[in-house]
Amino acid sequence: MLKVENDLTKIFDKNLNTYNPDGSLNLDNKKLVNLKGIISKEIKGSLYCRNNKLITLEYCPKKIFGVFDIKFNPELKNVKKQIIENQIEAIRYETDEGEFYFEDIKEEFKKYQNKLKNIEKTNYKNEKLKETKKLINSDYGLSI
């Protein structure tokens, strides 16, 4: 049985020369179930994650200046939806569900981005409201 890696720090610690001179990151055939451990939010080239055991794109860098290749990850489902929800921008995507360009999903991407911004604003307003109520209800030890 193949051992499944779930922590990229083990791979980087092994010094496996995963970065290419052009800034691309090659994580093909590493038995990964997720991309947790990639510290950079941007990949200056392409990100290759073929033939792994990926089940989520949750920890993926947000900006890839080349191709995001995640073919041959049979457990990775609803890829386009995950790309949009995790706000992963690349020039082109190569997946088991098909190949497409950022331009093909740009409108959905922006709509979801605006939805996230509205949620953040609402959460911020709710926190400020809680703080204000707490201040109003506080007697600062002045009660007799």
C-alpha positions as CSV (number, residue, x, y, z in Angstrom):
1,M,0.0,0.0,0.0
2,L,1.3,3.5,-0.9
3,K,1.9,5.9,1.9
4,V,-0.2,9.0,1.4
5,E,1.5,12.3,2.3
6,N,-0.7,14.9,3.9
7,D,2.0,17.4,4.9
8,L,4.0,19.2,2.3
9,T,6.7,20.2,4.8
10,K,7.9,16.6,4.7
11,I,8.4,17.0,1.0
12,F,10.1,20.3,1.2
13,D,12.3,19.0,4.1
14,K,13.5,16.2,1.8
15,N,14.9,18.9,-0.6
16,L,13.4,17.2,-3.6
17,N,14.0,20.2,-6.0
18,T,10.3,20.8,-6.5
19,Y,10.8,24.4,-7.7
20,N,11.9,24.9,-11.3
21,P,14.1,27.7,-12.5
22,D,11.1,29.4,-14.2
23,G,9.3,29.7,-10.8
24,S,7.0,26.7,-11.4
25,L,6.4,24.3,-8.6
26,N,6.3,20.6,-9.5
27,L,4.4,18.4,-7.0
28,D,3.5,15.6,-9.4
29,N,3.4,12.1,-8.0
30,K,3.9,13.0,-4.4
31,K,0.8,11.2,-3.0
32,L,-0.6,14.4,-1.6
33,V,-4.2,14.6,-0.2
34,N,-4.0,18.5,0.1
35,L,-1.7,21.4,-0.6
36,K,-1.3,22.5,3.0
37,G,2.3,23.6,3.5
38,I,2.8,25.8,0.4
39,I,3.6,29.0,2.2
40,S,3.6,31.3,-0.9
41,K,0.2,32.7,-1.9
42,E,1.7,33.1,-5.4
43,I,3.5,30.8,-7.8
44,K,5.5,32.7,-10.3
45,G,5.2,29.9,-12.9
46,S,2.9,26.9,-13.2
47,L,1.8,24.6,-10.4
48,Y,1.9,20.9,-11.3
49,C,0.0,18.6,-9.0
50,R,-0.7,15.6,-11.4
51,N,-1.2,12.1,-10.1
52,N,-1.7,12.7,-6.5
53,K,-4.5,11.9,-4.0
54,L,-5.9,15.4,-3.7
55,I,-9.4,15.7,-2.2
56,T,-9.4,19.5,-1.7
57,L,-7.9,22.7,-3.1
58,E,-8.4,24.5,0.2
59,Y,-4.7,25.3,0.9
60,C,-3.8,26.2,-2.7
61,P,-1.9,29.4,-3.6
62,K,-4.3,32.1,-4.7
63,K,-2.4,33.3,-7.8
64,I,-0.6,31.0,-10.3
65,F,1.1,32.9,-13.2
66,G,1.0,29.9,-15.4
67,V,-0.9,26.6,-15.7
68,F,-2.6,24.9,-12.7
69,D,-2.4,21.2,-13.6
70,I,-4.3,18.9,-11.3
71,K,-5.0,16.0,-13.6
72,F,-5.1,12.5,-12.4
73,N,-6.5,13.2,-8.9
74,P,-9.5,10.9,-9.0
75,E,-10.8,11.9,-5.6
76,L,-10.9,15.6,-6.4
77,K,-14.5,16.5,-7.3
78,N,-16.3,19.7,-8.3
79,V,-12.9,21.2,-9.4
80,K,-14.3,24.3,-11.0
81,K,-16.4,25.1,-8.0
82,Q,-13.4,24.5,-5.7
83,I,-11.3,26.8,-7.8
84,I,-13.9,29.6,-7.6
85,E,-14.6,29.1,-3.9
86,N,-10.9,29.1,-3.0
87,Q,-10.3,32.0,-5.3
88,I,-7.4,30.3,-7.2
89,E,-6.5,32.4,-10.2
90,A,-4.3,30.9,-13.0
91,I,-3.9,31.5,-16.7
92,R,-5.2,28.0,-17.5
93,Y,-6.5,25.0,-15.6
94,E,-5.9,21.4,-16.5
95,T,-8.3,19.0,-14.6
96,D,-9.9,15.6,-14.9
97,E,-13.2,17.5,-15.4
98,G,-11.7,19.4,-18.5
99,E,-9.4,22.2,-19.4
100,F,-10.4,25.8,-19.2
101,Y,-8.9,29.3,-19.0
102,F,-9.4,31.9,-16.2
103,E,-11.4,34.0,-18.8
104,D,-13.9,31.1,-18.9
105,I,-14.7,31.4,-15.2
106,K,-13.9,35.1,-14.6
107,E,-17.5,36.2,-14.2
108,E,-18.3,33.5,-11.6
109,F,-15.0,34.1,-9.9
110,K,-15.7,37.9,-9.5
111,K,-19.3,37.2,-8.3
112,Y,-18.0,34.8,-5.6
113,Q,-15.2,37.3,-4.7
114,N,-17.9,40.0,-4.2
115,K,-19.9,37.6,-2.1
116,L,-16.9,37.0,0.1
117,K,-16.3,40.7,0.5
118,N,-19.9,41.3,1.5
119,I,-19.6,38.5,4.1
120,E,-16.5,40.1,5.5
121,K,-18.2,43.5,5.7
122,T,-21.2,42.0,7.5
123,N,-18.9,40.1,9.9
124,Y,-17.0,43.3,10.6
125,K,-20.2,45.3,11.2
126,N,-21.5,42.5,13.5
127,E,-18.3,42.6,15.5
128,K,-18.4,46.4,15.9
129,L,-22.0,46.2,17.0
130,K,-21.2,43.6,19.6
131,E,-18.3,45.8,20.9
132,T,-20.6,48.8,21.0
133,K,-23.3,46.9,22.9
134,K,-20.7,45.6,25.3
135,L,-19.5,49.1,26.0
136,I,-23.0,50.4,26.5
137,N,-23.9,47.6,28.9
138,S,-20.7,48.0,30.9
139,D,-20.9,50.1,34.1
140,Y,-17.1,50.4,34.6
141,G,-17.5,49.7,38.3
142,L,-19.6,52.8,38.9
143,S,-22.6,51.0,40.2
144,I,-23.6,51.6,43.8
